[in-house]
Amino acid sequence: MTDQVKLIHHNLYVQLKEDIRQSKTIFILSAFLMESGVKLIQEDLQYALNQGADVKILTGDYMYVTQPKALRRLLNIKGDNLEVRLWHSHGVSFHPKSFMFNHGDQGAVIVGSSNLSKSALTNGVEWNVRINKTVDEAVFDQALDEFIHLFYADNTMVVNDETIKEYALQYDQFSAKHSHFVQKFTEQEEIAMTLPSELAEGTPTVEETDVEWQTNLTPRPSQEAALEALENTYAEGYNKSLVVMATGLGKTYLAAFFAKQFKKILFIAHREEILKQAQQSFMHVLQIKGGLYNGYEKDRSHPLLFASIYTLSMQEHLEQFDKAEFDLIVVDEFHHAAAKSYQKVIDYFEPKFLLGLTATPERTDGKDIFSICEGNVAYEINFIDAIRNHWLSPFKYYGVKDDINYDDIKWLGTRYDSEQLLKEQLNQARAKHIFNKWDQLKQTRTLAFCSSIKHAQYLSNYFNQRGVKAISLTSEPGHLNREEAIKALELKDIDVIFTVDLFNEGVDIPLVDTLLFVRPTESLIIFTQQIGRGLRLHDDKSHCVIIDLIGNYKHADVKLSVFNSAMSTIDSVDKLPQLPAGSMIDFEPDVIDLLKEMKRKKSPRREKLRLSYVNVKDELGRRPTYYEMHLNGAVQSKEFKQIYGGYFGFLYDVNELNELEAAIYEKYQNWFKKIESESMTKSYKMVVLQHMLEKGSDRWFEEITPEEVAPYFHQFYMAKDYRKNIDFSSKSNQALWEYDQNKVAKLIARMPMNKFLDKHNLLYFEQNKFGLTFDIEREDREIVHAFTKQICEYKLNTYFEKKMK
């Protein structure tokens, strides 16, 4: 194609077919998807995927025009590099139409009126402009970068078999209420809708500032212990590790000090400002500025590289690098690392060492990131301990009553319905209540966290009307950018910044001495990050005041565990933890009564388990295994055993087993519960069981001898240093590091086989033979084997994970 810019006003599909089949990166942004459109390009997408292309498709649920059968047809296309996501519009217009193609020096972006439907791509009246990459490569790169930010936005969800079921249900409900509207869409395939919209909340551009070079930097006390632990971990032969340090303790500088011993370094983050701050921190320590690899700059030859995960995770960019190109890879804000984009990058590279950095590894808000580093946590310190060490500022926390009745607001699985919530938030009585509490408890400089842009603007206006100098700082254009707003707050030209999520990560404002939370807490990770914004030390503040509105919203109890794990239960609000000197927690009596009343009304543990299961199932598109629930669930997996006797007891109770599986569970439940409840001071029992299971579903239950197990048993522990060091390190066991079948067999007989026996007599160990006392019918063997294998995998992996932490 020689045309640099051309208008396509008829049969766009001809051009799309050519571009799709020639491109290595294919991004499709279509407000609506119709089955006819997917069917039209299906073979072309399959061809591109077969050639190794990276294909990402983002569509929306606005007015439920996107057809579920169109989404299902997309899932029929085979390819590991195909990702489809659905934008939750929450009633706000979502109307983009764009196709982006890239292959080395060749590429183009098509922007216009055509959604993905047959009529729009063939004989409909549509105008689209195709702009060649060579016309303006910076704009082309910006388009790719903006797409990736949209694609992985918080209000998008993965499209898979399970999430399509949910969407189809909502689609059918909407269709029943608006049958004439939907019929017209079906007949015409699409109509243009240009309803008022508001800008998506995102991240503003951060200008790079000149920073003086610093020399002879040494680690601060808060970094010394972590650095020593990292050095020891690397010296012991580990190739990956996680460091968990509270916000404000200097994780990035820690990584820079550690990086001194490596030649080529890659630093990965998801925000541009984090990359640029890290670039400056490393520059101070290593005396090298380093290069950027993002949507606008691609300095891939530099030995110190700071890369945007959104750019790096694109197939064609990732393949620019050798797998072993970097000696050290640092992943900042590592709690994001379980996302597919991060996993793709982490799985691709083979560095000498992978270092994850985070302040918030807690499992209550998503995936377990410990497993990505094989459970190896080199160092961990939370903000409570950091305050005790005088590395962070003390706090005074005030739990204030929020009068909104959240039971009347629709819960969407991970958040409240934004429109319904906004109606409750935007009223004078509530604004007056917030103002009065703030005015009573505040200090000098306040950062306030709101639910939405309109919420921030409303409260900012209200505070200004009461004579307070306040601004709303969001992704929408305003009078001040973020740096200017921070400077104004520091100089006390303003008293309060109302924001949404712009200050969660990578921002330092040490002078902030008051935090105001006027939103329901939906994520413990975000709540922890936001608290960290006020805890940095400064000579002009003695402590940070935290004013937190607490209502009957979903995670009102969970958020309290940020101060102490024991506070995750509602009863503990009047049994407060011991806090560092200068810190305090104070709940209004109404808040204590509210939380206790919430507990009386419901049993939150069962509901949280069910919701956690549904969310993980939706994400994976299938029923999760036991260990997958542990890795990805939003509650601690041990609760399956505590409440239901085990994971399969839970699946049985919530009707997630099919008829045959349920019957088999009933028949063999004593066996499953025994394995679930097996005590594990060592991992030996599960290693023996794993050896049995590896024989397959038709033979795993056959009796075995210690001598038969010995080679497998010994190899299991010698294969990984951490297994050997945890369970095979006593003096008596160290003698077994060199394989001796007789000695290993004696250990197996004495420990796991004898210890496996119990009062239920489900296992026997007689005359040196070990096996099951019950028969497994032939037609049941495959399912019993599968269930047992899942429990064994879970028990074994979580055992080492816990020990390594």
N, C-alpha and C positions, 0 to 999 in steps of 0.2 A: 504494500500500500504506500503510494508515494504522496498522497494528499496529506498536507500537514494539518489542515483544519477543513472539515467538510460538514455540510448539513445533510442529514439523512431524514427524509420526510416520507419515505415509503419502504416497507419491507426491511426493517432493521435486522431481521433474523439473518439475512445473507451476510451482513458484516459481522454479526455476533458469531456465527458459525466459523468464519475464517479466524477471528481473533481467539476464540476459545481453543481451537485446535492447534494454534501456534504458540500459546502462552504457557508459561510455567507458574505464574501467579494469576489467579482469576478471583476477583472480588465482585460480588453482585449485591447491590443495595436496592431492594425493591419494596416499596411501601406495601404492596399486596402481591400475593402469589396465587395464581390460578392453575388448576391442574393442566389446562390446555397449554399454558406457557412452559411448565416444567416438562411436559411430554415432548414439546417441540425441541428443547435443547438437551434432552436427557442423554441421547446417544453421544452428543458432542462432549458433554461433561464427562461421560464415562471414558471416552477416548482420551481426554486430557488427563484424567486421573490415572489411567493405565500408563501414560507416559511420564508419570511422576509429578504432575502439577499439584499445586497447593490451591484448593478451592474453598472459599468461604462465602456463605450466602446469609444475608441478614434481611429479614422481613418483619412486618409488624402485625399487631392484633387490632389496630385501630378500626372501630366499627365492625369488627369481625368479618372483614371482606376476604382475608386470606382463607383459602379452603383447606380443611384438614386433609382431604385426599391429595392436595398438592404437596403438603408436607410429607405425607406417607410415600408418595411417589419419589420424592427426593431421597428418602431413606432407602429406597430400593436400589439406588445407585451405589455401587461398591467402590470403596477406596478409603484407606486409612487417613488420607489427607483431605477428606471432605468434612467440613464443619458447617452446621446449619444452626442458627440461633434466631429466636423470636423476641422482638422488642415489645415490652409491655408499655403501651402508651398511656394507660390510666386516663383515657378520655381526651388526651391532648393530641392534636393532629401530628401524625407521623407520615410524611409525604415525600421522602426522597426517592429518586430513580437515577441510578448510575451503574455503569459497568466499567470495571477497571482491569486492565490486562498488562502484564509485564513479562518480558523474557530478555534479560540482559539489557542490551542497548535499545531493544525494540519494545514498544509499549504504547498504550493509548488509554484515555478515559473518555467514556461516552456519557454525557449528561443530557437529560431531556425529559420528555413526558411519558415515556413508555415504561409501564410496569411489566411484570413477567406474566403475560397472557398471550394467547395465540393472536388475538385481534390486534393487540398493541404492537406485536412484533412483526406482523405481516401486512394486513390490509387496512388497519385502522388509520385514522387521521392523527398522526403523531409527528412531533418535531424533536429531533435529537441532534446534538452536535458532537462529532468525534474529534478530539484534539490529540495529535500525536505527542508522545513523550518528549520528542526533541524540540517542540515549540517552546516549552518552558518546563524544564526538568524539576525545578523547585516546586512549582505548582503541582506537578504530577506526584512528586513525593509527598507533598502535603495532603493530597487526596487519599493516598494509600494510608498515611498516618492517621488521618481523621476517621477513615473507615474502621481501622483497627480499634481506635478508642471507642467508637460507637459499638463495635461488635462485642467487645468485652465489658461494656458498661454494666453497672450493677442491676439495672432493670431489664437486662436480657436474660433469657434462659436457653439452655441447650435443648435442641429439638431431638427427641428420641421417641421410642414407642410409648413410654409412660407419659411424657409431657404432652404428646399428641392426644392421648386419651383425655387429659385434663382440658386441653384447649378445645377438643371436639365437643365436650360437654358444655363448655361456655358458649361455643359457637351455636350449638343446637338450642340452648336457652335463649340466646339473642335472636335467632332465626324465628323461634316460636312467637316472640313478642313483636317482631318487625318483619313479618313474612313478605309483605309487598316490597319492602326495601331490598331484602335479600334476593327476592325473585328477579327484580330488575338487574341486580348485580350479576346474577347467573345468566340472564339473557344477554346482557351487554358486555359481560365479563368484568367491566370496571367503569366507574365514572369519576370525574375529577371532583375532589372535595378540597376546598381551600378555606377551612375554618381557622379561626384565630389560633395561634400557637405561641408557646413560650420557649425560649432557648433552653436546650438541655443543660443540666448542671455539669460542668466539666472543670477543667483546670486552666486558669489563665496563663498567658505567656509570662515567663519570668525573665527579666533582663539580666544579662551577665554583668557582674560588677568587677571592677579591678580590685585585686587583693594583693597586699604586700606579701612577699615571700618571707616565711619564717624559717629560721635555722636552729639546729640543736634542740629540736623538740624532744621531750621525753614523755613517757606515759604518765597520766595522772594516776593517783592512788586507785581510783575506781576502775582503771584499765590494767593495772599491774598484775593483779591476780588472774584476770581473764587471759592476759597475754601469756603468762606462765603456763596456765592450763592448756592453752592452744599449742604452745611450743611442745609441751609434754605429749599431747595427743598426736602431733605430727611425728615426733621422735619415736613413738611407740608403733608406728607403721599404719595408722589409720589414714584413709584417704578422703574422709569427709567428716564434718562435724558441725554442730550448731552451737551458737552462743546466744543466750537469752539474757539481755540486759535492759533494764528499765530505760524509758525515754529520758534523755538528758545526761547519760553517763558516757557518751562518746563512742558508740559502736563503730562508726566510720573511721575515726582515728585509730581505734583498736585494730581494725582490718588493715589500715595503712602501715602500722608498726609491724604487724605480722607479715605483711607483703614484702618486707625488705629482703627476705631470703629467696625470693622468686624472680625469675627473669621476665616472664611475660604474664600479664595479669589482665583479667576481664572482670569488670564490675557491672552487675546487672541490676536495674531498678525499673519501676513502672511509671515514674514521674520525672519530667524533665528537670524540675528544680532539685530533686534528689541527686540526679546524675551530676548536675553542675556543682552542687555543694560537695559531693564526694570528690569530684575532680579537684576542687580547691583544697580539700582536706589532704588528699594523697599528695598533692603538689607540695604542701607544707612539710610533709614528712619525708617524701622521696626525692624532692627537688626536681620532679618531672611533672609537667602540666598534664600530659596525657591527651588522648584524642577522644572524640565523640563518635558514636555510631547510632544515629537515630534517623528520623524521617527527613532531616535536612543535611546532616553531615555524616560521612562514612569514611572515617580515617582508619581503615582496617589494618594498616601496616604498623600502627603505633604499638610499642611494647606494653603500653598501659592504656587500656581501652574502656570507656564508659558507655554501655550500650542500653538502649531502650528495649525492654522485653518485647514490646509490640513490633518493633522493626526486626529484631534478631530472630523472632520466632517464625518469620516468613520463610518458607522453604528455600527460596532462591538466595536469601541473605545468609541463612544458616549454612548452606552448602558452600559459601565462599570461604569458609574456614575449615582447616583440617581438624579432625576430631581431637587430636592431641596438641593443638596449637597453643593452648594456654597452660601454664604451670599451676596457676592459682585462679580459681573462679570464685568471686564473692557475690552472693545473692542477698541484696538488701531487702528489708521488709519480708523476711522469709515466710511469713504466714500466708503469703500469696502463692507460695511455691507449689502447692498442690493443684493449681489451675493448669489447664491443658497446655497453655502457651509456655509456662515455665517447665512443665514436665517434658515437653518436646525438646527444649534447649538443654535441660539437665541430662536427659537420656542421650542426647547427641554427643556431647563433649566427653572427653576422657582426660580430665586434668590430673595433675599430681595430687591436688587437694581442692576440695569443694568446701567453702565456708558459708554457712547460712547465718544471717544476723536478724534478730527480731526482738521486740519488746513484748510481744503478745502471742505466745504459742498456745494459749488456752484452747481446749477442745470444745468449749461451749458455743463457739460460733463458727464451726466448720470443720475442716479436715485436720487430721493429725499430721503435723509436719515432721514430727520426730522420726517417722519411718523413712522419710526421704534421706535422712542422714544415718540410716540404720540404727536409730535410737541413740547415737553417740552425741551426747550433750557435753561439750568440754567445760562449759561454765554457765551458771544461771544465777541471777540475782534479780528479785522483783523490787518494785519501788518502795515497798515498806522497809525492806532490809537496807536499801540505799539511803533512806531517810535516817535509819538508825546509825548508819556509818557517816552521817553528815555530808553525804554526796548530793542529796536532793533536799528541797525545802519541805518542812513540816506542812501539814494541812489541817484545816478545820472544816469538816463536812457537815452540812445542814440538810437533812431530808425534809422537804417541804411538801405539803399536801397539794396534789394536782386534782382539781375538782371535775375534770372531764371524765365522763363515764365511758370507758373504752369498750365496754360490752356492747354498746350501741353502734360501734364502728366496725365495719367489715374487716376481718383479718384475711390477708391474701397469702398466707403460708410463711412469708418471711417479713412482711411489713403490713402496716395498716393502709387501707384505702386512702390515697392522698387527698382526694376531693372531700370525702366525709370528714377526715381529720382536720382539714383546713377550715371547714365550716365551724367546727368546735373551737378552733384556736383563735380565729379572727373575731374576737368580741371584746368590748371595752372592759367588762367585768374581769375577765381573765387577765387582760393586759394590766389592769390596775393592781390585781393581786400580785402579779410578777414584779411590777415596779416597786410596790411597797416592801416586798420581801428583799429585793435587791437593795433598795435604799436603806433598809435596816441593817443588812449584814455586809455590804460591800466594803472594799478597800479603795484603791486608787485607779487601777486599770483593769478593765473587764473584757473577757472574751466570752461571748454568748453563743450557744449552739442551738440552732433552730431546725425545724423539719423540712422547710422548703424555702424557696426564694421569696414567695409572697409572705410567708410567715416572718422572715427576717426583715423584710421591708416594712411590714405592718408594725412590728415592735420597735423598729428604729424610729419610725415616724411618731409613735406614741411617746417614746422616751424624749424625743426632741421637743414635743409639745409640752412636756413637763419640765423643760429647762435643762435637760441633760444633753451633752454633746455626743450624739450617737450616729453611727453609719451602718448601713448594711453592705457587706462585702461578699459578693457571690460571683458566679460566672458571668452574670449579665454586665454589660458595659456600665461604668459608673464614673464618678468624678475622680476617684483614686484607684490606683492599682494596688496590689497586695503590699508591695514594698513601701509605697507611700503611706498606706494605712497603718502599717506597723510602726513606721517612723512617727506618724502623728500621734499614735497611742503612747509611744515611749516619751514623747515630748509633752504629753497631756494636752495636746490640741484637741483630742477627742477622749471621751471617757469609756465608751463601749463600742466594740465591734460585734455586730450580729452577723453570723455566718451560718453556712450549712455544713459542708464537709471539706472546706478548703484548708483547714488547719489540723487535719488528722495526722499527717505524716510529713516529716522532713522540714519542719518550720521551727525556728528558735525565737522565742520572745521572752527572755528571762524576766523582764519587768512586769509581766502579767501576774497580778496577785489575786485576781478574782475570776472564777469560772462560774458561768450561769448556764444550767441545762434546762431548757424549756421544751424538750422533745421527749417522746417515749424512747427508752433505750431498746434498740432492736439487735444490738451486737455488742458483746462484751469486749471484743477486740477494739472496736471503734471507741467505746466508752473509756477503755484503758488508755488508748492513744490520746484522747482529748484531755483526760486528767493530766497526762504527762506534759501538756502544753503549759500548765501552771506551776510545775514543781521544780523548774530550774532555779538554781541558786542565784541570788543577786544581793549586793550589799544593801540595797534600798528596800528589801522586804524581809520580814521575819517568818512569814508563812503564807500559804495560799488558802483563800476562802473558796469553798466549793458549795454552791447553792443548787440543789438538785430537786426538781419537781417530780414527785413520785405519785403515780396513780395506779389504777388497777389494770395496767397494760401487761402484756404477755410475759415480759422478762423482768418485771419489777424486782423479783426476788433474786434472780440470777446475777444481776448487776452488782449486788452487794458482795459477791464473792471476790470482787477485785481487791477488797480490803483484807479478806481472810477467807480461805476456802470453807471454813465452818459457817460463814454467813450466807452460804448458798441455800440454806433452809430458812423458811420464814420465821420459825420460832426464835432464831438467834438475834432478832432485832433488839431484844431486851437482854441479850447476853453478849455484849460487845467484846471484840478481841482486845488484847493488850497492844497498845499502839506505841510508836516511838514518842519520845519526849517532845512536847510542843504540838502534838497532833491530837485531834479529838473527833468523835462522831456523835452527832446529836440528831435524833429523830423527833419531829413533832408528835405529840400523843395521837393525833388523828392518823398519822402515817402508820404508827405501830398497830393501831386498831384496824386500819385498812388492810395491811398485809396479813394479819391474823384472820380477818374475815375472808380474804381470798383463799386461804388455806382451808378454812371450814367448808367453803362452797364446793371445792373440787379437790381431786387427788392429782396434783400436777405431774407427778412422776410418770404415770401411765400415759398421760396425754403427750408429754414431751417425748417419750420413747416412740409413740406412734407417729408424731409429726416428724421426728428425726428420721425414722424409717422411710416415710413417704418422700421426704426431700431427697434422701440418698437414692431411693429407687427411681425417682424422677430424673435425677442427674445421670445415673448409669443406664437408664432405659430398661432395666430388668431387676429381678430380685437380687439384692446384694448378698454376698456371702457373709458369714459371721465376721471374718477379719476385715472385710470391706466396710461393714458397719462400724467397726472400731476405728478404722482410719478416717472415715468420712462423716461419721455421725456427729450430731450436735449435743449429745449427752454421753456420759461415761458408759461404756459398753458393759461394765460389771453390773449395771442395773438390770440387764436382761436376766441374769442369774438370780439377783436379789428379789425381783418381782415375779418372774415367770418360771424360775428354775432353769432358765437357759434360753438361748436364742430361738431354738426350734419350738420351745414351749410358747414363746411370744408369737412366732409365726402361726402356730396352731390356734392360739387364742384369738388372733385378729383375722383369722380366715385367709391367711396368705399361703397356706399349703393346699395343693389340689387334693381331690378326693382320695387318691391312692396314697399320697404322702401323709395325709392326715391319719389314715388307717394304720400305716406303718409306724407313725409316731406314737399312736396309742398303744400299739403292740410292744414296742421296744423302748418306751419312754424311760423306764428305769435305767437302761443302759446309757441313754443319752444324758440323763441327769447325773449319773455316776461320773462320767467323763467330765462333764461341766464342773462338778463340785470337787474334783480331785485336787487335794492340796499339793503345792509345788514348792517345797523348800529347795529342790533342785529340779532340773528339767528332765531327769532321767526317764521318768515314766512315759512322757510324751514322745521321747526319742524311740523308745521300744515300740510304742503304738504306731509311730510313723513308719518304722521299719516293717511292721505287719501290714499296714495299709498299702505300702508300695507294691505288694504282691498282686494287687488288683481286687476287684469286687468279688470274684469267685474263689479266692484263696486266702484272703487276709485273715480270716478267723481260724485258720489251721494252727495247731499247736506248734510251738517253737522251743528251742533250747537256748540257754545263755551263750553257749559256744557258737550257735548259728548267728546270733545277734551281734556278737563281739566285734567283727570287722566293721560293720556299719556304724555301730555305736562309737567306736574309737575314731573312725574317719570323720564322723559328724563334728566332734569336738576339736579335732586337730585341723580341720579345714578352715576354721575362722578363729583368729586370735581372741576375739572377744568372748566366744563360747568357752574356749579353753581357760581364759583368765577368770571367768565368772564361776564356772562349775567344775573345773578340773585343776584348780590351783593349789589345793591343800597339799601338804608334804607327801601324804600317802598317794594322792592321785598324780602328783608330778612324776612319781616313779613309773607311771603308766604312759607317759608321753611317748616313750618308745614302745611300740606295740608288742604285747605279750598276751596271746589269746587266753591262756589259762587265768592270768591275773585279771584281765578285763571281764572274763566270764564270771569269775567269782564276785566281782563288784556288781555285775548285773543281777546275779542271783540274790545277793545279800540286800541290795537296795531296791531297784524299781520293781522287780518281780514279786518279792515278798511284800513290799509296801503297797503294791497294787491291790492286794486282797482286802476284802471288807466283809461286813456282816451280811450283805446281800448275796454273797456267794455267786457273783456274776463272773468271776475269774478264778482259776485254780493254778497252783504251782506245786506239782507233786512229781517225785522221782525225776527231778531236773527238767520237767516239761511244763510249759506255761501256755494257757489257752483260755477260751471262753467256756463257761459251764452250760450255755444255752445254745440251741440251734437257730440258724437263720434260714428261713425258707428260701428256696431258689428264686422265686419271683420277687422277694424282698431285698435281695442281696445288693443290688446296685444302689438303691436309695439309702439303705442302712450304711453302706460304705461311704456314700457321698456325705451324709450328715455327720458321720463319725470323723471323716477326714476334715471337714470344715471346723469342727470343734477342736480337733487336735492342732490344726494350723493356727487357730486363734490362741489356744492356750500356750503353744510353744513361742509364737512371735511376741505375744504380750508379756510373757515371762522375761524374755531377754530385753525387751524394750524397757520394762520397769527396772530391771537390774542395771541397765546401762545409764538410765537417768540418774 
